[in-house]
Amino acid sequence: MNAQEIRTLSTDEIKTRLDDAEEEFFNLRTQFTIGQLENFNRLTELKRDIARIKTILRERELAAEVATSEG
């Protein structure tokens, strides 16, 4: 998932995607711990996706703060 795709979603959809990604990351981390994980690259991909999502959510929060302080 790239940043441009995320930016086209609504804030609620982004939060849903974040919850799903965090849940999947937890499950993969658990699999890694017990030695059942086959695709280690997916952990890295998910970490980056979570970071992208959180960054875009924070950008929207800051934009909303600026909009309310100007108005």
BELUR-V437300 format. One record per helix or strand of 3 or more residues. SS is the DSSP state (hx for helix, st for strand). FROM is the first residue (numbers start at 1). LEN is the number of residues. Records with the same first field share a line. If there is no record, write none. Layout:
BEGIN
SS=FROM-LEN / FROM-LEN
END
This chain:
BEGIN
hx=3-5 / 11-24 / 41-30
END
